[in-house]
Amino acid sequence: MAHKNKTNYSPYKARQPVRSSSEVTKPLMGKHKKPETIYTEQEANDRLADIFRNHGFQCGHKERLQLAVFYRLLMENQEKENFTRLLKLRDIAIKHFIDCMIVSELTELKFPLLDVGTGPGFPGIPLSLLHPDKKIILAEGVQRRVEFLKHVREQMNLTELDIVGRNINKHFVYPVHGVITRAVEDIRNTLGNVLSCLQLGGRVYFMKGPGVDPEIPQALKEYGEYYQLAKDIPYSLPETPHLRRLVIFEKIKNAPLPENDEGEELLMEELSSEERRRWSHR
């Protein structure tokens, strides 16, 4: 049986900012920008409809209403939490919502899908609106973001959405068939971190910018025994100059599990009672 971590520090726990002794008695005073306007859900829905139409992006009425709810929750917490640098609805619609959901038009996603480094829920929450009956797991290592994600899940009734408050590494062994990430982490690091949880034949979807080329051969050099490059799709956000690359790796060989296989035990310890119930019924 694996031994429990007796120290106060755990690599699996959600991270919180380190504060000096002089800061402990006062709140964090970040210069967080507040949106000038926060639209009501109905106003946001109407404006999203116009934006999507002008950019040739198809989105159902139900999904658009849910995006309007998500937009409002995001903006209401922005001044306190500084979740995004995008504060205008048009920018959020294009660079967050369309940017996330267009992936489903470019390739077929595999589920359960693990969203690594989801932040305030990108791309996992928009994708969960498109695939409400599919299991998506949001992984985030910053506790304040984890609490926000749980609040969003409750407010939007996203029943197939799981939330893991930890950074993903080789000790995370919960089986998934897909991994997606919009984070800036190098491809090699992500491939190594998900090697234990991604099942054979599973795919890792990297949402990258046009300058990703140097990362691909380096990733294949280090992990070519376990992964192959399945697809490399260049595209742009519709009716914009914003260039993107969707780089997809497929797992072709299993790797030995880590010797210190404490991942599942530590994971279950750190889940809240609510999350534990959700996982125990899998």
C-alpha positions in Angstrom: 0.0 0.0 0.0 1.3 3.4 -0.9 2.2 5.7 2.0 0.3 8.9 2.5 2.2 12.2 2.1 2.7 13.4 5.7 4.2 16.8 4.8 2.3 20.0 4.2 3.5 20.2 0.6 2.0 18.0 -2.1 2.7 18.2 -5.8 -0.9 17.1 -6.3 -2.6 19.9 -4.4 -4.1 22.9 -6.1 -1.7 25.8 -6.0 -2.2 29.1 -4.3 0.0 32.2 -4.7 2.9 32.4 -2.3 2.6 35.5 -0.1 5.3 37.1 2.0 4.9 37.6 5.7 4.1 41.3 5.1 1.3 40.4 2.8 -0.5 37.9 5.1 -2.4 40.5 7.0 -3.7 42.3 3.9 -5.6 41.1 0.8 -3.8 40.6 -2.6 -3.9 43.9 -4.4 -3.5 42.9 -8.1 -4.2 45.4 -10.8 -7.1 43.4 -12.2 -9.0 45.1 -15.0 -12.7 45.3 -14.7 -15.0 45.1 -17.8 -16.5 48.5 -18.6 -19.8 46.8 -19.4 -21.3 43.5 -18.3 -24.3 42.6 -20.4 -27.3 40.8 -19.1 -27.7 37.2 -20.3 -30.4 38.1 -22.8 -28.3 41.1 -24.1 -25.2 38.8 -24.3 -27.2 36.1 -26.1 -28.4 38.6 -28.7 -24.9 40.1 -29.3 -23.4 36.6 -29.5 -25.9 35.7 -32.2 -24.8 38.7 -34.2 -21.1 38.0 -33.7 -21.4 34.4 -34.6 -23.4 35.2 -37.7 -21.0 37.8 -38.9 -18.1 35.4 -38.5 -19.9 32.5 -40.2 -19.9 30.3 -37.1 -22.8 28.0 -36.4 -24.0 27.7 -32.8 -27.3 26.4 -31.6 -29.7 28.5 -29.7 -29.5 26.5 -26.5 -25.7 26.4 -26.6 -25.6 30.2 -27.2 -27.8 30.9 -24.2 -25.4 28.8 -22.1 -22.5 30.7 -23.4 -24.2 33.9 -22.4 -24.5 32.6 -18.9 -20.8 31.6 -18.9 -19.8 35.0 -20.1 -21.7 36.7 -17.3 -20.2 34.4 -14.6 -16.8 35.1 -16.0 -17.1 38.8 -16.1 -18.8 39.0 -12.7 -15.7 37.4 -11.2 -13.1 39.1 -13.4 -12.2 42.1 -11.2 -11.6 39.8 -8.2 -9.9 36.9 -9.9 -8.4 38.3 -13.2 -9.3 35.2 -15.2 -8.8 36.6 -18.6 -7.3 39.6 -20.4 -10.2 39.7 -22.7 -12.9 42.0 -21.4 -15.1 42.9 -24.4 -17.9 40.6 -25.4 -16.8 40.5 -29.1 -13.2 39.5 -28.1 -14.5 36.8 -25.7 -16.9 35.5 -28.4 -14.2 35.2 -31.0 -11.0 34.4 -29.1 -12.5 32.2 -26.4 -15.8 30.8 -27.5 -15.2 30.3 -31.3 -11.6 29.4 -30.7 -12.6 26.6 -28.4 -15.6 25.2 -30.1 -14.1 25.3 -33.6 -12.0 22.3 -32.7 -15.0 20.0 -32.9 -15.4 21.1 -36.6 -11.8 20.3 -37.4 -11.5 16.9 -35.9 -13.4 14.2 -34.0 -12.7 14.3 -30.3 -12.3 11.3 -28.1 -13.9 10.9 -24.7 -13.5 10.9 -21.8 -11.6 14.1 -22.6 -9.1 15.6 -20.1 -8.7 19.4 -20.4 -5.2 20.1 -18.9 -4.6 23.5 -17.4 -8.1 24.7 -18.1 -7.8 28.0 -16.2 -11.4 29.4 -16.0 -12.7 26.6 -18.2 -11.2 26.9 -21.7 -11.6 24.9 -23.9 -13.5 22.4 -21.6 -16.6 24.3 -20.8 -17.5 25.5 -24.3 -16.8 22.0 -25.6 -19.1 20.5 -22.9 -21.9 22.6 -24.2 -21.4 21.1 -27.7 -21.1 17.5 -26.2 -23.4 17.6 -23.1 -23.6 13.8 -22.9 -19.8 13.2 -23.0 -17.5 13.1 -20.1 -15.1 16.0 -19.9 -12.6 16.4 -17.0 -11.2 19.9 -16.2 -7.8 19.8 -14.5 -6.6 23.0 -12.9 -3.9 23.6 -10.2 -4.9 27.0 -8.9 -7.5 26.7 -6.1 -9.4 29.9 -6.8 -10.0 28.8 -10.3 -11.1 25.4 -9.1 -13.8 27.0 -6.9 -14.9 29.1 -9.9 -15.2 26.1 -12.1 -17.3 24.3 -9.5 -19.6 27.3 -9.3 -20.0 27.4 -13.1 -20.8 23.7 -13.2 -23.5 24.2 -10.6 -25.0 27.3 -12.1 -25.0 25.8 -15.6 -26.0 22.3 -14.6 -23.1 20.6 -16.4 -23.8 17.1 -15.1 -21.0 15.3 -17.2 -18.3 17.8 -16.2 -15.7 16.6 -13.6 -13.2 18.9 -12.0 -9.8 17.9 -10.6 -8.0 20.5 -8.5 -4.4 19.5 -9.2 -1.7 19.7 -11.8 -1.5 16.7 -14.1 1.7 14.7 -14.1 2.8 11.1 -14.7 1.2 10.0 -11.4 -2.3 10.9 -12.7 -3.7 7.5 -13.8 -7.4 8.0 -14.3 -8.0 6.6 -17.8 -9.0 8.9 -20.6 -9.2 8.6 -24.3 -8.5 12.2 -25.2 -6.5 15.1 -23.8 -6.8 18.7 -24.9 -4.9 21.7 -23.9 -4.9 25.4 -24.7 -2.0 26.1 -22.3 1.4 27.4 -23.4 3.2 24.5 -22.0 5.7 22.8 -24.4 4.3 19.8 -26.2 7.0 17.5 -24.8 6.0 18.3 -21.2 2.3 17.6 -21.8 3.0 14.3 -23.6 5.1 13.2 -20.7 2.6 14.3 -18.1 -0.4 12.4 -19.6 1.5 9.2 -20.6 0.1 7.2 -17.6 -3.6 8.3 -18.0 -4.0 8.4 -21.8 -5.1 5.0 -23.1 -3.6 3.2 -26.1 -5.0 4.8 -29.3 -6.0 7.9 -27.4 -5.2 11.4 -28.8 -3.7 14.6 -27.4 -5.1 17.8 -29.0 -2.8 20.8 -28.8 -4.4 24.2 -29.6 -1.4 26.2 -30.7 -0.3 29.3 -32.6 1.4 29.3 -36.0 4.9 29.2 -34.4 4.6 25.7 -33.0 6.9 24.1 -35.6 10.0 23.8 -33.3 8.1 21.9 -30.7 7.0 19.0 -32.9 10.3 17.4 -33.9 11.5 17.8 -30.3 8.4 16.1 -29.0 8.8 13.2 -31.5 12.5 12.9 -30.6 11.8 12.4 -26.9 8.4 10.6 -27.0 8.4 9.0 -30.5 8.4 5.6 -29.0 5.0 6.2 -27.4 3.3 8.7 -29.7 3.0 9.5 -33.4 2.0 12.7 -35.1 -1.6 12.1 -36.3 -2.6 15.4 -37.7 -1.3 19.0 -38.0 -4.1 21.3 -39.1 -3.4 25.0 -39.8 -6.5 27.2 -39.8 -7.7 30.7 -38.9 -10.6 31.9 -36.8 -13.4 32.6 -39.3 -13.4 36.2 -40.8 -10.3 37.2 -38.7 -6.5 37.3 -39.3 -5.9 35.1 -36.3 -3.9 32.0 -37.3 -4.0 28.8 -35.3 -2.6 25.2 -35.5 -4.3 22.1 -34.1 -1.5 19.5 -33.6 -2.7 16.0 -32.7 -0.6 13.2 -31.3 -1.8 9.6 -31.0 -0.6 7.2 -28.4 0.9 4.0 -30.0 2.5 2.3 -27.1 2.0 2.1 -23.4 4.7 3.1 -21.0 5.5 1.5 -17.6 3.5 3.0 -14.8 5.4 5.2 -12.4 7.1 3.2 -9.6 5.7 5.5 -6.9 2.1 4.8 -7.9 0.3 7.0 -5.4 -1.5 9.1 -7.9 -5.0 7.6 -7.5 -4.8 7.5 -3.7 -3.7 11.1 -3.4 -6.3 12.1 -6.0 -9.1 10.6 -4.0 -7.8 12.2 -0.8 -7.9 15.7 -2.3 -11.3 15.5 -3.9 -14.1 17.1 -2.0 -16.9 14.7 -0.7 -19.0 15.9 -3.6 -16.3 15.0 -6.2 -15.6 11.7 -4.5 -19.2 10.7 -4.9 -19.1 11.6 -8.5 -16.0 9.5 -9.1 -17.1 6.6 -7.0 -20.1 6.1 -9.3 -18.0 5.7 -12.5 
